[in-house]
Amino acid sequence: MKLCLLLICLTLTACSYTHTSLDTRPSTSATTVAGTVVDPDNTDSIRHTDQLKAYPVGRYQDPNDPGVMHEAHTVYRSEQTSRWNLSPNAPTAVPRGPTVAVSDPAAQTTVLSSELEQKIQQQNQLLQATYEQNTRMDEEIKKLQEENNQAHQVITANAGLQQELAARTAELQKIKQREAAEAEARRKKAALPWWKKLWNQFRS
């Protein structure tokens, strides 16, 4: 009887200890603090900023107006707008108040994607084509200006020749008229009778 009572007391004590230990376990839920500032050193691992590139451009002619020239300047282009970094290159410690969650996705070693490299190559080809086109247009404009100057010189020379020809023609016409008048006078003089010729000599 005593042995049975002892076994019953031990069983009750064990059950009470187990129940108490289960109820008194500490809570493992993490508390977070709202509005925690992100570490600036880890900002690029969370969000990509704008990627700006500078392209120096020399003098070039306006493609819409041949009479306008643009001075050399620098063109700034946004190659990539800001976006969230969904695949950081290294594990990032993101502050969440008292607790810290470690983000360790698969690292990406490529700096530029193939699509971005293709866009950059297309932009470089476009800039090269624009430069070559502007060079050809400058050469054509110079050629047209030279031809215009030559045409102006020819027109000026033709005007001088026409004036000289008009002066020579007028002078020749006067000579012809004078010769015709002299010939008419000689004809009239030859047609006079002998007595009138004698009278004219006597008067002279």
Helices and strands as residue ranges (DSSP letters): H 2-23, G 40-42, H 43-46, E 47-48, E 51-57, E 60-61, E 69-70, E 73-80, E 83-84, E 92-96, E 99-103, H 114-191, H 194-203
